[in-house]
């Protein structure tokens, strides 16, 4: 086609005709006539309708592939964050805590394919800071083994992970800061420092009391969103309230215990940053009166895609009394919803291709009316009605192919630009700084097949109308 266009620009009309004739001569009768019809002289209105049909299919295919790639990017980003922040396998006991869990933990760590395992104590609580409250999920962890299972605490914006096991170090840093702020003079003459500027640097920005009592409190690490909500700073004292505590005359009395902020993390998952709170496993067991019991064992595997296979091995290892769930099972509803959303989006955007196919239907219908005399001549010369049908189906296929291939090419180029350059978005809202894109070749192929299939459906009526045309009617109405 490009060579033909160059020859046309050079004025070589006869050379162009000969080029098309040589190309068409190699085709079958149906393809030969179809190509001659499409390249033949048509009315201006019919040409405009043909271009609109091609542009409609092209635009619809481009939009569909781009939207599916962006939705796949969001799903892939969510899956990556889930795998980084959550355990791949969780072993727990339905309705109760795990007792005598150390043998199970050691056995799990010996299974082939298991990267790490850690015990966790957790429970729903309330955190109180000043006059604000927020619901939290308290998690008691072993820092050294927990960081091998989850990456939640790998990005601490303030504080240190060691403060969980060594709260004395946290208090000593507060004391040294107090001495730098107030010196060795009379503490009563000191001026309280102003409220901190929200700076993500790991420094103590807390207004330290002038003469605090030596009070070592267990450290707690909170997420960025929870720190914003309660206006928490490093070194501040907070109260964690358990809904069920001692039994009083009127029933259960909530139990409260003070903690000290030892770190602020950013995981990239809003739910974690606004809800999850981490303390040492000993502090959680003591606060919740669990003695040596734990809530669950979290496991990380080398290959997350084989988590279900390893989960079956763990079920046989720990026995039937414990429940073993993989990350796919725990997030089955979430990924099912994302998959359903993608399917629905594909169906609705495919309607745009259906609308564009009406232009193909109109183009071929008008072409039948315009080429009535030629169809009659073909029928008179011995062409079968089936061959006439196939001619117009082939013409619709050519229009659909041009529109589909061009649309897929433009969609691929647009996705490549979005992937390499990126479209900036607000990280405060989406927790990512640019629009994610994940191209899947099977989706491009599916869009192409759907576009071609829809455009082929649009050729059924014009092809049937052309085959029903009798030679007498064609010669009488033809031009």
ChimeraX attribute file (.defattr): number of C-alpha atoms within 10 A of each C-alpha:
attribute: neighborCount
match mode: 1-to-1
recipient: residues
	/A:1	9
	/A:2	7
	/A:3	10
	/A:4	16
	/A:5	13
	/A:6	12
	/A:7	17
	/A:8	15
	/A:9	10
	/A:10	9
	/A:11	11
	/A:12	13
	/A:13	14
	/A:14	11
	/A:15	13
	/A:16	18
	/A:17	15
	/A:18	11
	/A:19	16
	/A:20	17
	/A:21	15
	/A:22	11
	/A:23	12
	/A:24	17
	/A:25	12
	/A:26	10
	/A:27	13
	/A:28	10
	/A:29	14
	/A:30	19
	/A:31	21
	/A:32	18
	/A:33	19
	/A:34	23
	/A:35	19
	/A:36	14
	/A:37	17
	/A:38	17
	/A:39	11
	/A:40	9
	/A:41	10
	/A:42	14
	/A:43	11
	/A:44	9
	/A:45	10
	/A:46	17
	/A:47	14
	/A:48	13
	/A:49	18
	/A:50	20
	/A:51	15
	/A:52	18
	/A:53	27
	/A:54	23
	/A:55	21
	/A:56	25
	/A:57	34
	/A:58	26
	/A:59	21
	/A:60	26
	/A:61	29
	/A:62	26
	/A:63	20
	/A:64	24
	/A:65	30
	/A:66	25
	/A:67	18
	/A:68	23
	/A:69	24
	/A:70	19
	/A:71	22
	/A:72	20
	/A:73	19
	/A:74	19
	/A:75	20
	/A:76	15
	/A:77	16
	/A:78	15
	/A:79	16
	/A:80	12
	/A:81	16
	/A:82	19
	/A:83	18
	/A:84	17
	/A:85	20
	/A:86	19
	/A:87	24
	/A:88	30
	/A:89	26
	/A:90	22
	/A:91	24
	/A:92	20
	/A:93	16
	/A:94	12
	/A:95	7
	/A:96	11
	/A:97	16
	/A:98	22
	/A:99	13
	/A:100	11
	/A:101	18
	/A:102	12
	/A:103	9
	/A:104	16
	/A:105	19
	/A:106	12
	/A:107	12
	/A:108	23
	/A:109	17
	/A:110	12
	/A:111	14
	/A:112	11
	/A:113	17
	/A:114	21
	/A:115	16
	/A:116	21
	/A:117	26
	/A:118	25
	/A:119	23
	/A:120	21
	/A:121	26
	/A:122	21
	/A:123	14
	/A:124	14
	/A:125	21
	/A:126	17
	/A:127	24
	/A:128	18
	/A:129	16
	/A:130	11
	/A:131	6
	/A:132	10
	/A:133	15
	/A:134	15
	/A:135	16
	/A:136	20
	/A:137	17
	/A:138	24
	/A:139	22
	/A:140	25
	/A:141	24
	/A:142	19
	/A:143	19
	/A:144	12
	/A:145	14
	/A:146	22
	/A:147	18
	/A:148	16
	/A:149	23
	/A:150	22
	/A:151	17
	/A:152	23
	/A:153	22
	/A:154	14
	/A:155	12
	/A:156	21
	/A:157	18
	/A:158	22
	/A:159	21
	/A:160	17
	/A:161	24
	/A:162	16
	/A:163	23
	/A:164	28
	/A:165	19
	/A:166	14
	/A:167	19
	/A:168	16
	/A:169	17
	/A:170	24
	/A:171	21
	/A:172	13
	/A:173	13
	/A:174	20
	/A:175	18
	/A:176	11
	/A:177	17
	/A:178	20
	/A:179	16
	/A:180	10
	/A:181	17
	/A:182	20
	/A:183	13
	/A:184	9
	/A:185	9
	/A:186	10
	/A:187	14
	/A:188	9
	/A:189	9
	/A:190	13
	/A:191	10
	/A:192	12
	/A:193	13
	/A:194	9
	/A:195	10
	/A:196	11
	/A:197	8
	/A:198	10
	/A:199	10
	/A:200	11
	/A:201	11
	/A:202	14
	/A:203	13
	/A:204	18
	/A:205	19
	/A:206	19
	/A:207	19
	/A:208	19
	/A:209	16
	/A:210	19
	/A:211	13
	/A:212	9
	/A:213	7
	/A:214	9
	/A:215	8
	/A:216	15
	/A:217	17
	/A:218	25
	/A:219	28
	/A:220	29
	/A:221	29
	/A:222	27
	/A:223	27
	/A:224	25
	/A:225	20
	/A:226	24
	/A:227	20
	/A:228	13
	/A:229	12
	/A:230	17
	/A:231	14
	/A:232	20
	/A:233	24
	/A:234	24
	/A:235	24
	/A:236	18
	/A:237	19
	/A:238	20
	/A:239	17
	/A:240	22
	/A:241	21
	/A:242	19
	/A:243	15
	/A:244	14
	/A:245	16
	/A:246	10
	/A:247	10
	/A:248	9
	/A:249	6
	/A:250	6
	/A:251	10
	/A:252	12
	/A:253	14
	/A:254	14
	/A:255	16
	/A:256	19
	/A:257	13
	/A:258	15
	/A:259	22
	/A:260	23
	/A:261	25
	/A:262	29
	/A:263	28
	/A:264	28
	/A:265	25
	/A:266	20
	/A:267	20
	/A:268	21
	/A:269	17
	/A:270	18
	/A:271	12
	/A:272	22
	/A:273	21
	/A:274	21
	/A:275	21
	/A:276	20
	/A:277	22
	/A:278	25
	/A:279	27
	/A:280	25
	/A:281	22
	/A:282	19
	/A:283	20
	/A:284	23
	/A:285	19
	/A:286	11
	/A:287	17
	/A:288	16
	/A:289	11
	/A:290	16
	/A:291	12
	/A:292	14
	/A:293	17
	/A:294	24
	/A:295	24
	/A:296	23
	/A:297	23
	/A:298	24
	/A:299	27
	/A:300	26
	/A:301	22
	/A:302	13
	/A:303	12
	/A:304	19
	/A:305	13
	/A:306	13
	/A:307	23
	/A:308	18
	/A:309	12
	/A:310	22
	/A:311	23
	/A:312	13
	/A:313	15
	/A:314	23
	/A:315	16
	/A:316	12
	/A:317	13
	/A:318	18
	/A:319	11
	/A:320	9
	/A:321	10
	/A:322	15
	/A:323	16
	/A:324	25
	/A:325	19
	/A:326	24
	/A:327	20
	/A:328	18
	/A:329	14
	/A:330	13
	/A:331	12
	/A:332	12
	/A:333	11
	/A:334	13
	/A:335	16
	/A:336	11
	/A:337	11
	/A:338	16
	/A:339	15
	/A:340	12
	/A:341	13
	/A:342	16
	/A:343	13
	/A:344	12
	/A:345	15
	/A:346	18
	/A:347	12
	/A:348	11
	/A:349	18
	/A:350	21
	/A:351	13
	/A:352	18
	/A:353	26
	/A:354	21
	/A:355	16
	/A:356	26
	/A:357	28
	/A:358	18
	/A:359	23
	/A:360	31
	/A:361	24
	/A:362	18
	/A:363	25
	/A:364	27
	/A:365	19
	/A:366	17
	/A:367	19
	/A:368	22
	/A:369	18
	/A:370	18
	/A:371	19
	/A:372	24
	/A:373	22
	/A:374	17
	/A:375	24
	/A:376	22
	/A:377	15
	/A:378	17
	/A:379	19
	/A:380	13
	/A:381	9
	/A:382	8
	/A:383	15
	/A:384	13
	/A:385	19
	/A:386	13
	/A:387	17
	/A:388	23
	/A:389	21
	/A:390	22
	/A:391	23
	/A:392	30
	/A:393	25
	/A:394	20
	/A:395	25
	/A:396	28
	/A:397	21
	/A:398	20
	/A:399	23
	/A:400	30
	/A:401	20
	/A:402	15
	/A:403	29
	/A:404	29
	/A:405	18
	/A:406	19
	/A:407	27
	/A:408	25
	/A:409	17
	/A:410	19
	/A:411	24
	/A:412	19
	/A:413	14
	/A:414	15
	/A:415	23
	/A:416	16
	/A:417	13
	/A:418	19
	/A:419	19
	/A:420	9
	/A:421	11
	/A:422	15
	/A:423	13
	/A:424	12
	/A:425	14
	/A:426	11
	/A:427	11
	/A:428	9
	/A:429	9
	/A:430	14
	/A:431	13
	/A:432	15
	/A:433	14
	/A:434	16
	/A:435	18
	/A:436	22
	/A:437	26
	/A:438	20
	/A:439	19
	/A:440	13
	/A:441	12
	/A:442	9
	/A:443	15
	/A:444	22
	/A:445	13
	/A:446	13
	/A:447	24
	/A:448	20
	/A:449	14
	/A:450	17
	/A:451	27
	/A:452	25
	/A:453	14
	/A:454	20
	/A:455	31
	/A:456	21
	/A:457	17
	/A:458	24
	/A:459	26
	/A:460	17
	/A:461	16
	/A:462	24
	/A:463	26
	/A:464	17
	/A:465	16
	/A:466	26
	/A:467	22
	/A:468	13
	/A:469	20
	/A:470	17
	/A:471	19
	/A:472	14
	/A:473	13
	/A:474	22
	/A:475	17
	/A:476	12
	/A:477	13
	/A:478	17
	/A:479	11
